[in-house]
Amino acid sequence: MTTLDFYRKVIEETGQTNRDAAKRGAAAVLRALRDRLTPEEADQVAAQLPRELKSVWEEGDVLGRCPVRMHRKEFYERVKAEAGLASIREARWITVAVFSALKAQLSPGEAEDVWAQLPKDLKEVWQEA
């Protein structure tokens, strides 16, 4: 999947007509997910992303970081704040859309590895996507 295909899938699933807003939302979800994963797992995800998405994924990453413990509510709050969204509901929509596009991008084994590192409530969102 190309970066353009990834964003098209996010736009299609959210119904977002503003491409820049969809990109901001996708970036917020990708970075929140990256920070929730171990650095090793985050690197494995990055290895399967097209160059532009890999840059978005890695932006702001800190060497030697520890995974940030976030459950669904904290995850949505972070996405809402970083993407400049109006509501938690919008953060949920963009999260589901990005998770869906990411799952389509990753190998089945890698998608399973991501799922394994999520808390129960975010596993449900990952499965729904």
C-alpha positions as CSV (number, residue, x, y, z in Angstrom):
1,M,0.0,0.0,0.0
2,T,1.3,3.5,-0.9
3,T,1.1,6.5,1.5
4,L,-1.6,7.9,-0.8
5,D,-3.6,4.7,-0.5
6,F,-3.2,4.7,3.3
7,Y,-4.6,8.3,3.5
8,R,-7.4,7.5,1.0
9,K,-8.5,4.6,3.3
10,V,-8.5,6.9,6.3
11,I,-10.4,9.5,4.5
12,E,-12.9,7.0,3.2
13,E,-13.5,5.4,6.6
14,T,-13.9,8.7,8.5
15,G,-15.8,10.6,5.8
16,Q,-13.3,13.4,6.4
17,T,-13.3,15.7,3.4
18,N,-10.4,17.8,4.6
19,R,-7.2,16.0,3.6
20,D,-5.0,18.0,5.9
21,A,-7.2,17.2,8.9
22,A,-7.1,13.5,8.0
23,K,-3.3,13.6,7.8
24,R,-3.1,15.4,11.2
25,G,-5.4,12.8,12.7
26,A,-3.5,9.9,11.2
27,A,-0.2,11.3,12.4
28,A,-1.6,11.7,15.9
29,V,-2.9,8.1,16.0
30,L,0.3,6.7,14.5
31,R,2.5,8.5,17.1
32,A,0.3,7.6,20.0
33,L,0.4,4.0,18.9
34,R,4.2,4.1,18.4
35,D,4.6,5.5,22.0
36,R,2.3,2.7,23.4
37,L,4.5,0.0,21.8
38,T,8.0,-1.1,22.9
39,P,10.8,0.6,20.9
40,E,11.6,-2.8,19.3
41,E,8.0,-3.4,18.2
42,A,7.7,0.2,17.0
43,D,10.8,-0.3,14.8
44,Q,9.3,-3.4,13.3
45,V,6.2,-1.5,12.4
46,A,8.2,1.3,10.9
47,A,10.1,-1.2,8.7
48,Q,6.8,-2.1,7.0
49,L,5.6,1.5,6.3
50,P,6.2,3.5,3.1
51,R,8.9,6.2,3.5
52,E,6.5,9.1,4.1
53,L,4.5,7.3,6.7
54,K,7.7,6.0,8.3
55,S,8.8,9.7,8.7
56,V,5.4,10.5,10.3
57,W,5.7,7.5,12.6
58,E,9.3,8.4,13.7
59,E,8.7,12.1,14.2
60,G,9.3,13.1,17.8
61,D,10.5,9.6,18.9
62,V,13.0,9.6,21.7
63,L,15.9,7.2,21.8
64,G,15.6,4.8,24.8
65,R,12.0,5.7,25.6
66,C,9.8,3.4,27.6
67,P,6.3,2.5,26.4
68,V,3.7,5.0,27.5
69,R,0.9,3.1,29.3
70,M,-2.3,4.4,27.8
71,H,-5.7,2.8,27.9
72,R,-8.4,3.7,25.4
73,K,-9.6,6.9,27.1
74,E,-6.0,8.3,27.4
75,F,-5.3,7.3,23.9
76,Y,-8.3,9.1,22.5
77,E,-7.5,12.2,24.6
78,R,-4.0,12.3,23.2
79,V,-5.2,11.9,19.6
80,K,-7.9,14.6,20.2
81,A,-5.3,17.0,21.6
82,E,-2.6,16.3,19.0
83,A,-4.9,16.4,16.0
84,G,-6.9,19.4,17.2
85,L,-10.2,17.5,17.1
86,A,-13.4,18.8,18.6
87,S,-14.5,15.6,20.4
88,I,-13.5,12.2,21.7
89,R,-16.0,10.8,19.2
90,E,-13.9,12.2,16.4
91,A,-10.7,10.8,18.0
92,R,-12.4,7.4,18.1
93,W,-13.4,7.6,14.4
94,I,-9.9,8.6,13.3
95,T,-8.3,5.9,15.5
96,V,-10.5,3.1,14.1
97,A,-9.8,4.3,10.5
98,V,-6.0,4.5,11.0
99,F,-5.9,1.2,12.8
100,S,-7.8,-0.3,9.8
101,A,-5.4,1.2,7.3
102,L,-2.4,0.2,9.4
103,K,-3.6,-3.4,9.7
104,A,-4.0,-3.5,5.9
105,Q,-0.4,-2.2,5.6
106,L,1.2,-4.6,8.0
107,S,1.9,-8.3,7.6
108,P,-0.6,-10.5,9.6
109,G,2.2,-11.5,12.0
110,E,3.2,-7.9,12.6
111,A,-0.4,-6.8,13.1
112,E,-0.7,-9.6,15.7
113,D,2.4,-8.4,17.4
114,V,0.9,-4.9,17.7
115,W,-2.3,-6.3,19.1
116,A,-0.4,-8.4,21.7
117,Q,1.1,-5.2,23.2
118,L,-2.2,-3.3,23.6
119,P,-4.3,-3.2,26.7
120,K,-7.6,-5.0,26.6
121,D,-9.7,-1.9,25.7
122,L,-7.4,-0.9,22.8
123,K,-7.2,-4.5,21.6
124,E,-11.0,-4.2,21.1
125,V,-10.5,-1.1,19.0
126,W,-7.8,-2.8,17.0
127,Q,-10.0,-5.8,16.4
128,E,-13.0,-3.6,15.4
129,A,-10.8,-1.8,12.8
